[in-house]
């Protein structure tokens, strides 16, 4: 099991409750890198609406979905089809298709950030409306999570605020279709991997399958508790903290053969900083017992490197 924590204790609690939340969250992220969070800022009705719209989108004919697939966007907006993404170090595509909602920037700042526009699905106008609502609720939740982590790291509580404001975050509705024939050797719904970003916030998936690799080498199944988000550390935060916080390996396994006919839907939010933010190891996380493990690098440089590794862009694409 992963620890269950109440975000209200941090946002609205007294000093004692807030400090205890910080302590328990930090210890969870030093240990397994995952925690279940209740009383977040994403309400149940919005989750239901987003899942309904997600199912409607993936039920559209392939030729319609492909209208929203633009290779020039490197999978960062719109639709990415079946099997195009793979885990780092694997050549076998994952058994999934997905959509990306990206950052919402005021018109007067679009040139500054240079993010591609979100693609509007003509056939399902409500899809984009609930996608934006969920994106902003999860981004706000993530801000409070990072404030708690900053305190645990002996940083100013608001250390991350300006780094994630208009950050390059992604909301990813995923469809794992029914398995209709024996998958290729090594093909699973999502191969074992670590997330690229600072933290990932995951609302309850429609079916089981998520597994986390413990320190002892055993895989354990993670099922979202009702009304909880599963929030885990990504590689950017692990890098920034010089491995103090753990970006834990996880995967989505194929269901038992008797459940192959069941589709699975999952909607993670990958919280990223702005591209220019440095991921250089924090000085407070470096000492004689914990020498610096990573070269200095910006978030944008690291993201580009990782998108090459998972097959969404080629080495020849410019940074």
C-alpha positions, 0 to 999 in steps of 0.5 A: 500500500501507498500512504493516504494523505489529506491535502486539506491538512496542508491547505487549511490545517493549523501549523501542526497539521500542515507540518505533519502533512509535509513530513508524511509526504516527504517520507513517502517520496523518499521511500516509494515515490508515490502517495494517495491524496484526498481532498484535492481540487478536482471534483467528482462530477468533473472527473465523470464528465472527462471520462465520458468525453474521453470515451466518446473521443476514442470511440470516434472512427480512426480517420476522424481521430487522425485529423487531430494527429500532427507529426510536427507537434511531436505528440505534444498536442492532439492525438497519438495513435496506437503503438507509437510511444514506447518505454525508454530502452524498448523498441516495442510500442505500448498498446495504447492511444492517447490525447494531449491537452497542453498549457493554456496561455493568455493571448498576449503571452503566447509568443513568449512561451511558444507553446503549440495551441491546443487542438479543438475537436469539432465533433465533441466541443465539450471534450475541450471544455472539460479538458481545460477545466480538469487541466487547471484543477490538477495544475492548482492541486500540483502547486500545493503538492510542490509547496509541501515538498519545498518545505520538506526540502528546507526551501521557501514554501513558494520555491516552485510557484514561478517555475510552474506558472505557465509550465509545459504541463500535459493532461493525457487521456489514454485509451488502452483498447481491448486486446483482440489477439495475442500481443507481440512479444514484450508488448504491454499496455505501458512498458515499465518506465519512470515519468519525465516531469516533476510530479504526476497526478493520476485520477482513478483509472477505469480498470486495474493494471498499474503496478509499482516496482518496490525497492526489494524488486517486487511489483505491487499493484496500485489501485486508486482509492475512491476520491483520491489522486495518486501523485508520484515523483517524476524524473525531473524532481528526482534529478533536482533533488539528487535522488532524495525523492524517488522517481519509481519505475511503474508499468501498466500490465495486460489484463488476464486473458479472460478480461482482454475484451475490456478497455481501460481508460486512464488520465494522468496529469504530467506537471512540468516546469517552464522550459528554461527552469534549471534542473541542476541538483539542489545544493541542499541535497548534495553532501559527502554521502550524496555526491552530485549525480547529474549534469546541469541541464534545463527542463527543456533540454531534458524533455527533448532528450527524453522525447527522443528516447520514447520515440515521439521525436527523432534525433534530427528534430531541432531543439 
